């Protein structure tokens, strides 16, 4: 039904593992089989083939809940990367077939939200300090922090909206 755009906010964005580059992964172990990513990339491809403008905007957290270096978080990040790669590959192939010199991000863009806080005089500073030269210390120093997206939201052409939660 989407004619012009799709906007998605979700805690995770992965799936359609049947379309991933899988030379170095056992797809049966991922169980990332839901079809939404592939359906979205095929929708974009159909719009490119029809010569119509179409955009998809997807907002996800910079990393999923948990320690960024943990095996589970790294697996999810890898699966999300593979999902994005599969989608962009579909789009690039369609653009080349059509002879268009367009940027795939004109059709599909992922966003990770963040904010930067200004250090204010008199602000509480905890007595304990993060380990020197750690990611946490660098985040504290730069005062840039991700906004953790936990919503499940889809807007289609400002006509349809789906809001939900898997919790």
C-alpha positions as CSV (number, residue, x, y, z in Angstrom):
1,X,0.0,0.0,0.0
2,X,2.9,2.4,0.6
3,X,3.1,5.0,-2.2
4,X,5.7,7.5,-1.1
5,X,7.5,6.6,2.2
6,X,7.7,4.3,5.2
7,X,9.1,5.4,8.6
8,X,10.0,2.8,11.1
9,X,11.3,3.0,14.7
10,X,12.2,-0.3,16.3
11,X,14.5,-1.7,18.9
12,X,15.9,-4.1,16.4
13,X,15.9,-4.3,12.6
14,X,17.0,-7.6,11.3
15,X,15.5,-10.5,9.3
16,X,15.1,-12.0,5.9
17,X,18.3,-14.0,6.6
18,X,17.6,-16.1,3.4
19,X,18.9,-13.1,1.5
20,X,22.0,-12.5,3.5
21,X,25.5,-13.1,2.3
22,X,26.0,-16.3,4.2
23,X,29.4,-17.7,3.3
24,X,30.6,-17.3,6.9
25,X,27.5,-17.9,9.0
26,X,25.0,-20.8,9.5
27,X,21.7,-19.2,8.8
28,X,19.8,-22.0,10.5
29,X,21.2,-20.8,13.8
30,X,20.1,-17.2,13.4
31,X,16.3,-17.8,13.1
32,X,16.1,-14.3,11.6
33,X,13.4,-15.4,9.1
34,X,10.8,-12.6,9.2
35,X,10.2,-11.1,5.8
36,X,9.8,-7.3,6.5
37,X,13.3,-6.2,5.5
38,X,13.1,-8.1,2.2
39,X,9.6,-6.9,1.5
40,X,10.8,-3.3,2.1
41,X,13.7,-3.6,-0.2
42,X,11.5,-5.2,-2.9
43,X,9.0,-2.3,-2.5
44,X,11.9,0.1,-3.1
45,X,13.1,-1.9,-6.1
46,X,9.6,-1.9,-7.6
47,X,9.4,1.9,-7.2
48,X,12.8,2.3,-8.9
49,X,11.7,0.1,-11.8
50,X,8.5,2.2,-12.1
51,X,10.5,5.4,-12.1
52,X,8.8,6.6,-8.9
53,X,10.2,8.3,-5.9
54,X,10.1,6.3,-2.7
55,X,11.9,6.5,0.7
56,X,12.3,4.4,3.8
57,X,13.5,5.8,7.0
58,X,14.5,3.4,9.8
59,X,15.4,4.5,13.3
60,X,17.2,2.0,15.6
61,X,19.5,2.2,18.6
62,X,23.2,2.5,18.0
63,X,23.5,-0.9,19.7
64,X,21.0,-3.2,21.4
65,X,20.4,-3.4,25.1
66,X,23.4,-4.9,26.9
67,X,27.2,-4.4,26.9
68,X,28.3,-3.4,23.4
69,X,31.2,-5.8,23.4
70,X,29.2,-8.9,24.6
71,X,28.8,-11.8,22.2
72,X,25.0,-11.4,22.1
73,X,25.1,-7.7,21.3
74,X,27.8,-8.3,18.7
75,X,25.7,-11.1,17.1
76,X,22.6,-8.8,16.8
77,X,24.8,-6.0,15.3
78,X,26.2,-8.5,12.8
79,X,22.7,-9.7,11.9
80,X,21.5,-6.1,11.5
81,X,24.5,-5.3,9.3
82,X,23.8,-8.3,7.1
83,X,20.1,-7.2,6.9
84,X,21.1,-3.7,5.8
85,X,23.7,-5.1,3.3
86,X,21.1,-7.3,1.8
87,X,18.6,-4.4,1.4
88,X,21.2,-2.0,0.0
89,X,22.4,-4.7,-2.5
90,X,18.9,-5.1,-3.8
91,X,18.6,-1.3,-4.3
92,X,22.0,-1.0,-5.9
93,X,21.2,-3.7,-8.4
94,X,17.9,-2.1,-9.3
95,X,19.6,1.3,-9.7
96,X,22.2,-0.1,-12.0
97,X,19.6,-2.0,-14.1
98,X,17.8,1.3,-14.6
99,X,21.0,3.1,-15.4
100,X,20.5,5.5,-12.6
101,X,23.5,7.2,-10.8
102,X,21.6,7.7,-7.6
103,X,22.7,7.1,-4.0
104,X,20.9,4.1,-2.4
105,X,20.5,6.2,0.7
106,X,18.1,8.4,-1.2
107,X,15.8,5.4,-1.0
108,X,16.8,3.7,2.3
109,X,18.3,5.4,5.3
110,X,19.1,4.2,8.8
111,X,19.3,6.5,11.8
112,X,20.7,6.1,15.3
113,X,19.6,8.9,17.5
114,X,21.8,10.6,20.1
115,X,22.3,13.8,22.0
116,X,25.1,15.9,23.3
117,X,24.8,17.3,26.8
118,X,26.6,20.5,27.8
119,X,28.6,20.4,31.1
120,X,26.9,22.8,33.5
121,X,28.5,24.5,36.4
122,X,27.6,22.8,39.7
123,X,26.5,19.6,37.9
124,X,26.7,16.5,40.0
125,X,29.8,14.5,39.2
126,X,29.9,10.9,40.6
127,X,32.9,10.2,42.7
128,X,33.8,7.1,40.8
129,X,35.5,7.5,37.4
130,X,35.3,5.1,34.4
131,X,38.4,3.2,33.4
132,X,40.8,5.4,31.6
133,X,40.7,5.2,27.8
134,X,37.5,3.1,27.8
135,X,34.5,3.6,25.6
136,X,32.6,4.7,28.6
137,X,35.3,7.3,29.5
138,X,35.3,8.6,26.0
139,X,31.5,8.9,26.0
140,X,31.6,10.7,29.3
141,X,34.3,13.1,28.0
142,X,32.5,13.9,24.7
143,X,29.1,14.0,26.5
144,X,27.5,12.3,23.6
145,X,25.0,9.6,24.4
146,X,22.7,7.4,22.3
147,X,19.0,7.7,22.6
148,X,17.8,4.2,23.1
149,X,14.9,3.5,20.7
150,X,12.6,0.9,22.3
151,X,9.5,1.8,20.4
152,X,7.8,-0.3,17.8
153,X,6.3,2.2,15.3
154,X,5.6,2.3,11.5
155,X,4.1,5.2,9.6
156,X,3.2,4.7,5.9
157,X,2.5,7.8,3.8
158,X,1.0,9.7,6.7
159,X,-2.1,7.5,6.1
160,X,-1.4,4.5,8.3
161,X,0.3,4.2,11.6
162,X,1.1,1.0,13.6
163,X,2.2,1.4,17.2
164,X,2.9,-1.7,19.3
165,X,5.2,-3.5,21.6
166,X,6.4,-7.1,21.8
167,X,6.6,-6.8,25.5
